[in-house]
Amino acid sequence: MVGKMPLKRPKRVAHLIQKEISAILQKRIKNPQMGFVTITEVKVTDDLQHAKVYFTVYGSDEEKVTTEKLLRKMTPFIRYHIGQRIRLRYTPEIVFYYDETIERAARIEELINRIHREKDNAEENRERRKEDN
């Protein structure tokens, strides 16, 4: 029995959508309320009907919330321009999701660093006790 071949087209389309959304945000949308947005990943369903667009925002929590609202509000505009730039039978429905991966990675790194500091402090305390005895 032959296994399913992985579909390359959805990945190619996802990459194109990511590139085009980034260009649209840079060149077409001039809203001072929008923070510095990075499109981190796009996942497209196998039938190319739906696209999940993951983004991050450099800035405060307030800027993140404002930017997320603006992206959701501008979704039809962005989808229209993607339809103009990428020739597909149907332009995928786009849904924006805030990508917390970077924040999670930073938090994990912070915890690891704290563990290392505590371990180093414990070793220093043991050495001091040995010297005192």
N, CA, C and O of each residue as an XYZ file, in Angstrom:
532
protein
N       0.837     -1.173      0.000
C       0.000      0.000      0.000
C       0.889      1.245      0.000
O       1.863      1.324      0.748
N       0.551      2.184     -0.820
C       1.336      3.409     -0.951
C       0.763      4.454     -0.006
O      -0.443      4.702      0.015
N       1.666      5.074      0.790
C       1.234      6.112      1.713
C       0.911      7.396      0.979
O       1.297      7.568     -0.177
N       0.214      8.291      1.635
C      -0.123      9.569      1.016
C       1.137     10.405      0.836
O       1.979     10.485      1.730
N       1.249     11.012     -0.307
C       2.358     11.929     -0.554
C       2.032     13.251      0.131
O       0.892     13.712      0.070
N       3.005     13.858      0.776
C       2.734     15.158      1.381
C       2.461     16.197      0.294
O       3.146     16.239     -0.728
N       1.471     17.018      0.526
C       1.100     18.022     -0.457
C       2.052     19.208     -0.371
O       2.193     19.832      0.680
N       2.692     19.504     -1.475
C       3.636     20.614     -1.510
C       2.932     21.924     -1.831
O       3.365     22.991     -1.396
N       1.855     21.843     -2.589
C       1.186     23.068     -3.017
C       0.681     23.922     -1.853
O       0.902     25.133     -1.866
N       0.013     23.350     -0.845
C      -0.409     24.184      0.285
C       0.763     24.907      0.954
O       0.618     26.049      1.391
N       1.919     24.251      1.035
C       3.083     24.907      1.643
C       3.581     26.056      0.771
O       3.957     27.111      1.281
N       3.582     25.847     -0.544
C       4.006     26.912     -1.449
C       3.043     28.086     -1.380
O       3.464     29.242     -1.334
N       1.749     27.786     -1.372
C       0.741     28.843     -1.293
C       0.855     29.574      0.044
O       0.742     30.799      0.091
N       1.076     28.839      1.121
C       1.235     29.462      2.442
C       2.420     30.411      2.445
O       2.337     31.515      2.983
N       3.527     29.981      1.842
C       4.718     30.838      1.776
C       4.432     32.102      0.964
O       4.839     33.197      1.351
N       3.735     31.950     -0.156
C       3.371     33.111     -0.978
C       2.468     34.067     -0.206
O       2.664     35.281     -0.246
N       1.483     33.519      0.492
C       0.568     34.359      1.275
C       1.333     35.105      2.358
O       1.097     36.293      2.580
N       2.249     34.418      3.034
C       3.051     35.069      4.074
C       3.834     36.239      3.488
O       3.860     37.326      4.063
N       4.464     36.014      2.354
C       5.250     37.051      1.697
C       4.372     38.232      1.275
O       4.743     39.390      1.465
N       3.225     37.931      0.709
C       2.334     38.984      0.225
C       1.708     39.787      1.370
O       1.594     41.009      1.277
N       1.306     39.112      2.441
C       0.740     39.843      3.583
C       1.794     40.772      4.178
O       1.494     41.911      4.534
N       3.020     40.288      4.284
C       4.099     41.146      4.796
C       4.265     42.374      3.918
O       4.418     43.486      4.425
N       4.237     42.182      2.608
C       4.380     43.317      1.683
C       3.197     44.271      1.792
O       3.380     45.488      1.772
N       1.996     43.734      1.906
C       0.801     44.573      2.039
C       0.884     45.403      3.315
O       0.586     46.597      3.299
N       1.284     44.782      4.413
C       1.372     45.509      5.683
C       2.427     46.612      5.617
O       2.241     47.684      6.193
N       3.525     46.354      4.921
C       4.587     47.353      4.819
C       4.213     48.500      3.901
O       4.454     49.663      4.228
N       3.624     48.184      2.752
C       3.460     49.186      1.699
C       2.077     49.801      1.600
O       1.949     50.961      1.210
N       1.049     49.060      1.941
C      -0.313     49.531      1.706
C      -1.019     50.072      2.942
O      -1.894     50.931      2.833
N      -0.647     49.579      4.103
C      -1.361     49.972      5.321
C      -0.516     50.981      6.079
O       0.560     50.664      6.587
N      -1.019     52.186      6.143
C      -0.310     53.273      6.824
C      -1.136     53.728      8.024
O      -1.694     54.825      8.027
N      -1.205     52.883      9.031
C      -1.982     53.207     10.219
C      -1.028     53.363     11.391
O      -0.369     52.399     11.781
N      -0.942     54.569     11.965
C       0.004     54.785     13.066
C      -0.330     53.989     14.325
O       0.534     53.814     15.185
N      -1.565     53.505     14.451
C      -1.945     52.722     15.625
C      -1.398     51.305     15.568
O      -1.286     50.634     16.594
N      -1.055     50.848     14.353
C      -0.577     49.484     14.200
C       0.884     49.406     14.614
O       1.712     50.210     14.186
N       1.181     48.437     15.443
C       2.549     48.241     15.897
C       3.408     47.620     14.812
O       2.961     47.442     13.679
N       4.641     47.293     15.165
C       5.569     46.656     14.240
C       5.198     45.178     14.157
O       5.469     44.415     15.083
N       4.576     44.773     13.043
C       4.022     43.430     12.879
C       4.972     42.557     12.074
O       5.553     42.998     11.082
N       5.120     41.315     12.515
C       5.862     40.308     11.764
C       4.944     39.113     11.554
O       4.362     38.591     12.505
N       4.819     38.688     10.316
C       4.054     37.492     10.011
C       5.012     36.318     10.200
O       5.975     36.171      9.446
N       4.750     35.488     11.201
C       5.685     34.416     11.549
C       5.408     33.116     10.807
O       6.329     32.349     10.527
N       4.139     32.867     10.487
C       3.804     31.610      9.819
C       2.414     31.704      9.216
O       1.546     32.417      9.722
N       2.218     30.979      8.133
C       0.895     30.838      7.530
C       0.668     29.351      7.302
O       1.520     28.655      6.750
N      -0.489     28.878      7.733
C      -0.867     27.481      7.499
C      -2.115     27.483      6.627
O      -3.118     28.120      6.947
N      -2.028     26.753      5.516
C      -3.136     26.682      4.574
C      -3.662     25.246      4.566
O      -2.887     24.290      4.577
N      -4.988     25.111      4.547
C      -5.572     23.774      4.484
C      -5.246     23.138      3.133
O      -4.917     23.836      2.174
N      -5.339     21.814      3.067
C      -5.011     21.086      1.841
C      -5.863     21.517      0.648
O      -5.406     21.467     -0.494
N      -7.104     21.942      0.912
C      -7.978     22.372     -0.185
C      -7.804     23.856     -0.523
O      -8.506     24.377     -1.390
N      -6.879     24.534      0.151
C      -6.535     25.944     -0.088
C      -7.696     26.898      0.193
O      -7.720     28.009     -0.335
N      -8.644     26.485      1.005
C      -9.817     27.312      1.291
C      -9.635     28.216      2.514
O     -10.278     29.260      2.615
N      -8.759     27.814      3.443
C      -8.584     28.565      4.688
C      -7.103     28.743      4.988
O      -6.287     27.848      4.765
N      -6.784     29.924      5.500
C      -5.395     30.215      5.871
C      -5.371     30.786      7.281
O      -6.072     31.752      7.585
N      -4.556     30.177      8.137
C      -4.320     30.709      9.477
C      -3.022     31.499      9.398
O      -1.977     30.961      9.033
N      -3.099     32.774      9.743
C      -1.938     33.657      9.660
C      -1.511     34.005     11.083
O      -2.261     34.622     11.840
N      -0.290     33.597     11.432
C       0.248     33.853     12.769
C       1.163     35.067     12.709
O       1.979     35.198     11.797
N       1.020     35.952     13.689
C       1.803     37.180     13.700
C       2.293     37.504     15.106
O       1.750     37.022     16.100
N       3.325     38.323     15.163
C       3.792     38.879     16.427
C       3.853     40.385     16.277
O       3.910     40.916     15.168
N       3.838     41.061     17.411
C       3.909     42.521     17.412
C       4.993     42.928     18.382
O       5.013     42.483     19.530
N       5.886     43.767     17.923
C       6.907     44.313     18.803
C       6.327     45.556     19.456
O       6.011     46.534     18.779
N       6.191     45.512     20.771
C       5.634     46.658     21.470
C       4.944     46.235     22.750
O       5.088     45.108     23.224
N       4.197     47.168     23.290
C       3.510     46.941     24.562
C       2.294     46.049     24.367
O       1.884     45.773     23.239
N       1.723     45.601     25.478
C       0.514     44.771     25.420
C      -0.629     45.536     24.760
O      -1.428     44.957     24.023
N      -0.702     46.840     25.027
C      -1.750     47.664     24.421
C      -1.594     47.705     22.898
O      -2.583     47.626     22.170
N      -0.353     47.828     22.419
C      -0.110     47.831     20.975
C      -0.466     46.482     20.362
O      -0.972     46.424     19.241
N      -0.207     45.408     21.083
C      -0.545     44.072     20.578
C      -2.049     43.939     20.390
O      -2.514     43.442     19.364
N      -2.805     44.385     21.388
C      -4.268     44.278     21.314
C      -4.800     45.157     20.184
O      -5.645     44.720     19.402
N      -4.312     46.387     20.095
C      -4.754     47.308     19.052
C      -4.430     46.769     17.667
O      -5.260     46.829     16.760
N      -3.224     46.243     17.508
C      -2.808     45.705     16.218
C      -3.653     44.499     15.823
O      -4.043     44.360     14.663
N      -3.933     43.629     16.790
C      -4.759     42.461     16.504
C      -6.148     42.886     16.030
O      -6.680     42.313     15.079
N      -6.735     43.882     16.686
C      -8.054     44.382     16.279
C      -7.991     44.978     14.869
O      -8.884     44.755     14.052
N      -6.934     45.733     14.596
C      -6.794     46.335     13.274
C      -6.621     45.283     12.181
O      -7.201     45.407     11.102
N      -5.831     44.254     12.457
C      -5.637     43.193     11.466
C      -6.955     42.481     11.173
O      -7.260     42.182     10.018
N      -7.724     42.214     12.206
C      -9.013     41.545     11.996
C      -9.971     42.443     11.207
O     -10.742     41.971     10.371
N      -9.904     43.741     11.491
C     -10.755     44.694     10.779
C     -10.336     44.811      9.307
O     -11.183     44.993      8.432
N      -9.036     44.706      9.039
C      -8.510     44.868      7.676
C      -8.437     43.558      6.894
O      -7.945     43.542      5.766
N      -8.916     42.471      7.472
C      -8.836     41.168      6.813
C      -9.449     41.170      5.408
O      -8.827     40.633      4.491
N     -10.642     41.749      5.196
C     -11.186     41.763      3.824
C     -10.276     42.513      2.838
O     -10.094     42.076      1.701
N      -9.717     43.624      3.272
C      -8.795     44.406      2.438
C      -7.570     43.573      2.075
O      -7.156     43.534      0.916
N      -6.998     42.914      3.067
C      -5.805     42.089      2.855
C      -6.142     40.912      1.946
O      -5.370     40.579      1.046
N      -7.274     40.290      2.175
C      -7.683     39.147      1.354
C      -7.890     39.572     -0.096
O      -7.500     38.853     -1.016
N      -8.496     40.727     -0.301
C      -8.702     41.232     -1.661
C      -7.363     41.389     -2.385
O      -7.214     40.958     -3.529
N      -6.394     42.007     -1.711
C      -5.098     42.233     -2.346
C      -4.332     40.933     -2.581
O      -3.601     40.808     -3.563
N      -4.498     39.985     -1.697
C      -3.878     38.673     -1.929
C      -4.506     38.032     -3.173
O      -3.799     37.440     -3.988
N      -5.804     38.146     -3.316
C      -6.489     37.619     -4.487
C      -6.007     38.269     -5.775
O      -5.958     37.624     -6.822
N      -5.651     39.547     -5.699
C      -5.131     40.251     -6.871
C      -3.708     39.820     -7.207
O      -3.332     39.773     -8.379
N      -2.926     39.509     -6.198
C      -1.504     39.211     -6.403
C      -1.224     37.737     -6.674
O      -0.319     37.408     -7.440
N      -1.993     36.852     -6.054
C      -1.774     35.409     -6.215
C      -2.946     34.852     -7.006
O      -4.100     34.982     -6.596
N      -2.655     34.248     -8.112
C      -3.707     33.701     -8.965
C      -4.124     32.311     -8.479
O      -3.441     31.315     -8.718
N      -5.251     32.279     -7.801
C      -5.846     31.027     -7.344
C      -7.310     31.039     -7.758
O      -7.894     32.099     -7.981
N      -7.890     29.865     -7.858
C      -9.308     29.810     -8.194
C     -10.120     30.527     -7.126
O     -11.007     31.323     -7.433
N      -9.804     30.234     -5.863
C     -10.467     30.887     -4.730
C      -9.402     31.452     -3.812
O      -8.397     30.799     -3.534
N      -9.626     32.657     -3.348
C      -8.719     33.231     -2.359
C      -9.104     32.674     -0.998
O     -10.274     32.732     -0.621
N      -8.146     32.137     -0.254
C      -8.484     31.525      1.041
C      -9.068     32.528      2.032
O      -8.722     33.709      2.028
N      -9.952     32.027      2.870
C     -10.430     32.815      4.011
C      -9.233     32.975      4.946
O      -8.506     32.014      5.196
N      -9.033     34.162      5.453
C      -7.872     34.443      6.292
C      -8.328     34.735      7.712
O      -9.261     35.505      7.940
N      -7.647     34.103      8.660
C      -7.893     34.364     10.076
C      -6.543     34.639     10.720
O      -5.600     33.864     10.561
N      -6.457     35.745     11.448
C      -5.216     36.125     12.120
C      -5.203     35.591     13.548
O      -6.206     35.647     14.260
N      -4.033     35.069     13.951
C      -3.824     34.572     15.309
C      -2.527     35.165     15.844
O      -1.516     35.217     15.143
N      -2.571     35.607     17.086
C      -1.344     36.109     17.711
C      -0.447     34.923     18.046
O      -0.894     33.960     18.670
N       0.800     34.990     17.638
C       1.763     33.903     17.848
C       2.530     34.156     19.147
O       3.310     35.103     19.244
N       2.300     33.307     20.130
C       2.934     33.472     21.440
C       4.237     32.683     21.561
O       4.823     32.623     22.641
N       4.690     32.085     20.475
C       5.876     31.236     20.510
C       7.099     31.975     21.029
O       7.833     31.450     21.866
N       7.321     33.176     20.544
C       8.504     33.942     20.944
C       8.447     34.276     22.433
O       9.454     34.177     23.134
N       7.270     34.670     22.913
C       7.130     34.980     24.337
C       7.338     33.733     25.196
O       7.956     33.802     26.259
N       6.821     32.595     24.733
C       7.017     31.344     25.482
C       8.489     30.971     25.525
O       9.001     30.557     26.565
N       9.173     31.117     24.390
C      10.602     30.798     24.339
C      11.388     31.703     25.282
O      12.293     31.236     25.975
N      11.054     32.986     25.314
C      11.735     33.913     26.208
C      11.482     33.535     27.667
O      12.394     33.604     28.491
N      10.266     33.143     27.986
C       9.926     32.736     29.348
C      10.693     31.473     29.739
O      11.203     31.384     30.856
N      10.780     30.494     28.832
C      11.525     29.265     29.114
C      12.998     29.582     29.328
O      13.630     29.052     30.241
N      13.540     30.452     28.476
C      14.948     30.832     28.628
C      15.189     31.524     29.973
O      16.203     31.284     30.628
N      14.253     32.379     30.375
C      14.351     33.061     31.661
C      14.355     32.051     32.814
O      15.139     32.179     33.755
N      13.479     31.055     32.735
C      13.422     30.036     33.788
C      14.706     29.204     33.832
O      15.208     28.890     34.912
N      15.231     28.851     32.671
C      16.481     28.085     32.627
C      17.620     28.893     33.229
O      18.425     28.364     33.995
N      17.689     30.175     32.883
C      18.743     31.033     33.446
C      18.612     31.147     34.960
O      19.616     31.148     35.673
N      17.383     31.243     35.454
C      17.163     31.333     36.890
C      17.633     30.048     37.577
O      18.258     30.101     38.636
N      17.334     28.903     36.978
C      17.772     27.620     37.542
C      19.295     27.568     37.603
O      19.859     27.135     38.608
N      19.960     28.003     36.544
C      21.426     28.004     36.530
C      21.997     28.930     37.608
O      22.966     28.580     38.282
N      21.393     30.114     37.767
C      21.856     31.045     38.812
C      21.683     30.438     40.199
O      22.578     30.525     41.039
N      20.511     29.816     40.436
C      20.268     29.206     41.742
C      21.231     28.050     41.993
O      21.699     27.865     43.117
N      21.525     27.283     40.969
C      22.471     26.177     41.096
C      23.867     26.714     41.421
O      24.550     26.185     42.297
N      24.287     27.768     40.711
C      25.593     28.370     40.980
C      25.667     28.927     42.399
O      26.683     28.775     43.078
N      24.588     29.572     42.844
C      24.557     30.114     44.211
C      24.638     28.996     45.242
O      25.327     29.129     46.253
N      23.940     27.901     44.991
C      23.976     26.773     45.930
C      25.377     26.183     46.008
O      25.843     25.834     47.093
N      26.058     26.068     44.857
C      27.427     25.537     44.857
C      28.380     26.471     45.594
O      29.262     26.011     46.319
N      28.209     27.778     45.414
C      29.057     28.746     46.130
C      28.840     28.637     47.633
O      29.796     28.694     48.406
N      27.591     28.481     48.048
C      27.292     28.352     49.475
C      27.921     27.085     50.059
O      28.430     27.106     51.180
N      27.889     25.981     49.304
C      28.510     24.740     49.767
C      30.019     24.918     49.934
O      30.600     24.461     50.918
N      30.644     25.582     48.971
C      32.091     25.817     49.046
C      32.451     26.699     50.238
O      33.462     26.456     50.897
N      31.649     27.711     50.526
C      31.901     28.578     51.678
C      31.798     27.794     52.978
O      32.600     27.987     53.891
N      30.804     26.903     53.059
C      30.641     26.099     54.268
C      31.831     25.187     54.473
O      32.286     25.006     55.602
N      32.347     24.601     53.382
C      33.515     23.730     53.495
C      34.731     24.523     53.973
O      35.517     24.036     54.785
N      34.879     25.749     53.462
C      36.019     26.591     53.877
C      35.915     26.999     55.324
O      36.929     27.095     56.014
N      34.684     27.247     55.807
C      34.470     27.669     57.183
C      34.744     26.543     58.164
O      35.141     26.797     59.301
N      34.542     25.328     57.748
C      34.742     24.172     58.648
C      36.178     23.827     58.695
O      36.564     22.887     59.390
